[in-house]
């Protein structure tokens, strides 16, 4: 009688045991580091994009024969566009 296996049923409302073994699973302790890495790469990409536009401004001023106050609208519109589009595309 002691050798019989006792079947246990899960308690209602109890959390299910983790079944995912994915690297990106929220149950893994390293999950927060993956999120941090993704955020850092996104911020780096934004910095590179804005840096590229800022470097190109003098060349754009020369080719379009524009003044500084006119060409500043290029960087302003670029920043506004990136800010609006970023949440939509992730």
C-alpha positions as CSV (number, residue, x, y, z in Angstrom):
1,X,0.0,0.0,0.0
2,X,2.9,2.4,0.6
3,X,4.2,1.7,-2.9
4,X,1.2,3.2,-4.6
5,X,1.7,6.5,-6.4
6,X,-0.5,9.3,-5.2
7,X,-2.0,11.3,-8.0
8,X,-2.0,15.0,-7.1
9,X,-4.3,17.5,-8.8
10,X,-3.2,21.1,-9.2
11,X,-4.8,23.5,-6.7
12,X,-7.2,25.9,-8.5
13,X,-5.6,29.4,-8.7
14,X,-2.1,28.1,-8.2
15,X,0.5,29.2,-10.7
16,X,1.5,26.7,-13.3
17,X,5.0,25.5,-13.2
18,X,7.3,27.1,-15.8
19,X,7.4,25.1,-19.0
20,X,9.3,27.5,-21.2
21,X,13.1,27.1,-21.6
22,X,13.5,29.9,-24.1
23,X,16.4,32.3,-23.6
24,X,13.9,35.2,-23.7
25,X,11.4,33.7,-21.3
26,X,10.4,36.1,-18.4
27,X,10.9,33.2,-16.0
28,X,14.6,33.1,-16.6
29,X,16.9,35.2,-14.4
30,X,18.8,36.6,-17.4
31,X,15.6,38.0,-18.9
32,X,16.2,41.5,-17.4
33,X,19.6,41.6,-19.1
34,X,18.1,40.8,-22.5
35,X,15.7,43.7,-22.0
36,X,18.5,46.0,-20.9
37,X,20.6,45.0,-24.0
38,X,17.7,45.7,-26.3
39,X,17.1,49.1,-24.8
40,X,20.8,50.0,-25.0
41,X,21.0,49.0,-28.7
42,X,18.0,51.1,-29.5
43,X,19.4,54.2,-27.7
44,X,22.8,53.7,-29.5
45,X,21.0,53.5,-32.9
46,X,19.1,56.7,-32.2
47,X,22.3,58.5,-31.3
48,X,23.9,57.3,-34.5
49,X,20.9,58.4,-36.6
50,X,20.9,61.9,-35.1
51,X,24.7,62.2,-35.3
52,X,24.5,61.3,-39.0
53,X,22.0,64.1,-39.7
54,X,24.0,66.6,-37.7
55,X,27.2,65.8,-39.7
56,X,25.3,66.2,-43.0
57,X,23.9,69.6,-42.2
58,X,26.8,71.7,-43.4
59,X,26.9,69.8,-46.7
60,X,23.1,70.3,-47.0
61,X,23.5,74.0,-46.4
62,X,26.1,74.3,-49.2
63,X,24.1,72.3,-51.7
64,X,20.8,74.0,-51.0
65,X,22.3,77.4,-50.4
66,X,20.3,77.7,-47.2
67,X,21.0,79.7,-44.0
68,X,21.5,78.1,-40.6
69,X,18.0,79.0,-39.4
70,X,16.4,77.5,-42.4
71,X,18.4,74.2,-42.3
72,X,17.6,73.8,-38.6
73,X,14.2,72.7,-39.7
74,X,15.7,69.6,-41.2
75,X,17.0,68.3,-37.9
76,X,13.8,69.5,-36.1
77,X,11.5,67.6,-38.5
78,X,13.8,64.6,-38.4
79,X,13.6,64.4,-34.6
80,X,9.8,64.9,-34.6
81,X,9.3,62.3,-37.2
82,X,11.5,59.7,-35.4
83,X,9.7,60.5,-32.1
84,X,6.3,59.9,-33.6
85,X,7.2,56.9,-35.7
86,X,9.2,55.0,-33.1
87,X,6.3,53.9,-30.8
88,X,4.4,52.7,-33.8
89,X,7.0,50.4,-35.2
90,X,8.6,49.4,-31.9
